[in-house]
C-alpha cells in the first residue's frame, strides 16, 4: 500500500532449469525490467494465476497474455533475450548466500 516500498524477486527453483519450465519466472523478470508500475502489478497478478500457468505449460506464447497498455515490443525483446543463466544465478545466490534449500521460499526485508 506504500508508494515508497520496493519489491524484487529472486528465483529458487527446485527442478532443473530449462527454457520450457521457466516461462513464468522469465516473464516476471522481463516485466520488472520493462513495464511501468501499474502495468507491472496487473500483469503479475495475471501471470501468477493457475489458469495462466496451465496455459503457458500447454504451449501458449507469453505475448498472448500481455495486457492492454503494456509495452509489448520491449517486453517481448527482453523476454526473448533473457536466458536461463539469470535464473541459475538467482538459484545459486539463494542457496549459497541465503542458505535456502532448492525450492525453499523466504521473505527478505531491508536486505536481511
Backbone torsions as a table, in degrees:
resi	resn	phi	psi	omega
1	UNK	NA	-7.1	-178.1
2	UNK	-100.1	136.6	175.5
3	UNK	-79.6	-1.7	-178.9
4	UNK	-102.4	6.6	-178.0
5	UNK	-97.7	142.8	176.5
6	UNK	-115.4	145.0	-179.6
7	UNK	-126.7	138.7	174.5
8	UNK	-137.5	163.3	-177.7
9	UNK	-131.8	135.4	170.7
10	UNK	-117.9	133.8	179.5
11	UNK	-91.8	134.7	177.9
12	UNK	-135.2	68.2	-175.5
13	UNK	-68.0	154.9	178.6
14	UNK	-99.8	-9.9	-178.4
15	UNK	-109.7	173.8	175.9
16	UNK	-61.6	138.4	-176.2
17	UNK	-90.3	118.2	177.1
18	UNK	-137.4	162.4	-179.5
19	UNK	-61.4	-36.9	-175.6
20	UNK	-74.4	-14.9	177.8
21	UNK	-114.0	17.2	179.3
22	UNK	-124.3	19.1	-176.9
23	UNK	-58.3	-45.0	-178.3
24	UNK	-68.5	-45.4	179.8
25	UNK	-61.3	-44.1	179.2
26	UNK	-69.2	-33.3	176.2
27	UNK	-65.0	-40.9	177.7
28	UNK	-63.8	-46.9	179.6
29	UNK	-62.8	-44.3	179.4
30	UNK	-62.5	-39.6	179.0
31	UNK	-66.3	-44.0	177.8
32	UNK	-58.0	-37.4	-175.5
33	UNK	-82.9	-16.7	-171.0
34	UNK	-125.7	-14.2	-171.0
35	UNK	-110.9	155.9	174.5
36	UNK	-77.0	168.1	-172.2
37	UNK	-59.5	-41.6	-177.3
38	UNK	-69.5	-41.1	177.0
39	UNK	-66.8	-39.2	-179.2
40	UNK	-60.7	-48.7	-178.1
41	UNK	-60.4	-46.3	-179.4
42	UNK	-65.2	-43.0	-178.9
43	UNK	-66.1	-42.4	179.3
44	UNK	-62.7	-37.2	177.0
45	UNK	-61.8	-42.0	179.9
46	UNK	-71.5	-42.0	-175.3
47	UNK	-65.3	-28.7	-176.4
48	UNK	-92.6	6.2	176.6
49	UNK	-80.3	147.6	-176.6
50	UNK	-61.6	-39.2	-179.3
51	UNK	-66.5	-31.3	176.2
52	UNK	-68.5	-43.4	178.4
53	UNK	-61.0	-43.1	179.0
54	UNK	-64.0	-40.7	179.5
55	UNK	-63.4	-45.1	178.0
56	UNK	-64.5	-39.3	178.7
57	UNK	-65.1	-29.1	180.0
58	UNK	-81.8	-4.5	175.3
59	UNK	112.8	0.4	177.0
60	UNK	-63.6	133.9	177.0
61	UNK	-72.8	140.6	-175.1
62	UNK	-62.2	-29.5	-179.8
63	UNK	-65.5	-19.3	178.2
64	UNK	-73.5	-16.8	-178.9
65	UNK	-105.4	5.8	177.3
66	UNK	-63.5	150.6	-176.9
67	UNK	-96.3	154.1	174.5
68	UNK	-58.3	140.2	-179.7
69	UNK	95.6	-14.1	177.8
70	UNK	-77.8	149.9	174.0
71	UNK	-80.5	87.6	-171.8
72	UNK	-65.5	-41.3	-178.2
73	UNK	-63.6	-46.7	180.0
74	UNK	-64.8	-42.6	178.2
75	UNK	-59.5	-49.4	-176.0
76	UNK	-62.0	-42.1	177.8
77	UNK	-61.0	-46.0	-179.4
78	UNK	-66.2	-44.4	-179.9
79	UNK	-59.2	-44.1	-177.2
80	UNK	-71.8	-21.1	179.9
81	UNK	-100.1	-9.7	175.1
82	UNK	-75.5	113.3	176.5
83	UNK	-88.1	-174.5	179.4
84	UNK	-82.3	-9.0	-179.4
85	UNK	-61.1	-37.7	179.6
86	UNK	-64.0	-37.8	178.9
87	UNK	-70.3	-37.1	175.5
88	UNK	-63.7	-37.3	177.3
89	UNK	-65.3	-43.5	175.7
90	UNK	-57.7	-47.3	-178.1
91	UNK	-60.1	-44.0	179.8
92	UNK	-62.9	-43.5	178.4
93	UNK	-61.2	-45.8	-179.3
94	UNK	-60.2	-41.2	-174.4
95	UNK	-86.0	-36.3	-176.8
96	UNK	-86.4	-39.9	-176.3
97	UNK	-93.9	-48.2	-178.0
98	UNK	-84.9	-9.6	177.8
99	UNK	60.9	36.6	175.8
100	UNK	-88.0	149.1	173.4
101	UNK	-78.2	157.4	177.6
102	UNK	-53.9	127.6	179.6
103	UNK	83.9	-10.3	-179.1
104	UNK	-70.6	139.2	-180.0
105	UNK	-102.2	154.4	177.9
106	UNK	-156.0	159.1	173.8
107	UNK	-118.0	129.3	176.4
108	UNK	-109.1	138.3	178.3
109	UNK	-124.7	129.3	178.1
110	UNK	56.8	35.6	177.4
111	UNK	73.5	15.1	-178.1
112	UNK	-119.7	NA	NA
